[in-house]
Amino acid sequence: MNDFDREDLGRITARAEEMLVHVEQLKGEIDVVVGYGEAADGQVRVTAGAAGRLTGVTIAPGALRLDGRGLAEAVLRAAQEAHDDAARQVDAIMVGPPGDELF
């Protein structure tokens, strides 16, 4: 059985507290991520949060010239771009700068 002395316990506790602060910082950065996507030559624009949930859809009047299927495809394409952009940003946050490993 492993016996920890007070010094070991102090180091473990300090490291756990550092990790908690780091995780809270990451969460704060991720909470404000906004991914952007567009399609139909910029006539359809979509924003998405870090979890992929759409936060905005803008359809310019020019996009209404598309038929129903074309407009639907443009919205889906812009939504996928927004989701992918948000995911890239989250990945960059999670990787962090060199030497900033969580564990």
C-alpha atoms as one frame of an Amber mdcrd trajectory, in Angstrom:
protein
   0.000   0.000   0.000   1.241   3.485  -0.838   1.750   5.875   2.009   1.595
   9.561   1.169   3.214  12.061   3.441   1.942  15.606   3.873   4.391  16.916
   1.284   3.126  14.453  -1.343  -0.453  15.285  -0.508   0.317  18.998  -0.736
   1.871  18.586  -4.195  -1.033  16.470  -5.406  -3.553  18.976  -4.071  -1.702
  21.926  -5.612  -1.548  20.182  -9.006  -5.254  19.334  -8.835  -6.050  22.984
  -8.084  -3.884  24.118 -11.027  -5.687  21.690 -13.305  -9.077  22.931 -12.120
  -8.111  26.538 -12.841  -6.872  25.500 -16.289 -10.086  23.602 -17.047 -12.196
  26.599 -15.994 -10.100  28.833 -18.248 -10.567  26.449 -21.175 -14.307  26.333
 -20.542 -14.451  30.126 -20.596 -12.613  30.227 -23.918 -14.780  27.505 -25.430
 -18.013  29.141 -24.250 -17.373  32.153 -26.505 -16.406  30.231 -29.654 -18.411
  31.233 -32.721 -18.003  29.333 -35.964 -18.832  31.007 -39.267 -19.975  29.476
 -42.519 -21.384  30.748 -45.758 -22.680  29.460 -49.070 -24.298  30.699 -52.276
 -21.590  33.309 -52.789 -22.092  34.693 -49.287 -25.852  35.025 -49.680 -26.415
  32.457 -46.909 -24.498  32.882 -43.646 -24.656  30.749 -40.537 -23.049  30.949
 -37.102 -22.650  28.076 -34.656 -21.449  27.692 -31.089 -18.790  25.320 -29.818
 -21.274  22.470 -29.378 -22.410  22.847 -32.989 -25.725  24.458 -32.138 -26.716
  27.049 -34.720 -26.800  30.542 -33.277 -27.724  32.502 -36.370 -28.882  32.166
 -39.963 -28.904  35.067 -42.406 -30.409  34.695 -45.852 -29.850  37.644 -48.155
 -32.632  38.553 -50.590 -30.516  37.317 -53.503 -30.547  33.793 -52.090 -34.318
  33.708 -52.477 -33.774  33.389 -56.217 -32.626  29.835 -55.578 -35.230  27.106
 -55.786 -36.243  25.398 -52.552 -33.730  22.595 -52.923 -30.884  24.974 -53.772
 -31.653  27.177 -50.788 -31.859  24.167 -48.473 -28.501  22.890 -49.749 -26.935
  26.322 -49.258 -28.204  26.531 -45.681 -26.899  23.033 -44.920 -23.519  23.786
 -46.512 -23.162  27.024 -44.539 -24.232  25.245 -41.334 -21.631  22.517 -41.873
 -18.936  25.147 -42.479 -19.935  26.962 -39.287 -19.853  23.713 -37.321 -16.445
  22.780 -38.770 -15.067  26.251 -38.026 -16.249  26.066 -34.411 -14.736  22.583
 -34.049 -11.370  23.830 -35.381 -11.399  26.660 -32.865 -12.197  24.300 -29.986
  -9.412  21.954 -31.103  -6.961  24.868 -31.127  -8.033  25.881 -27.620  -7.705
  22.340 -26.299  -4.233  21.865 -27.795  -3.016  25.202 -26.454   0.485  26.573
 -26.846   3.511  24.252 -26.539   4.384  23.502 -22.931   0.824  24.143 -21.786
  -0.144  20.510 -21.317  -3.008  19.833 -18.956  -1.717  16.475 -17.766
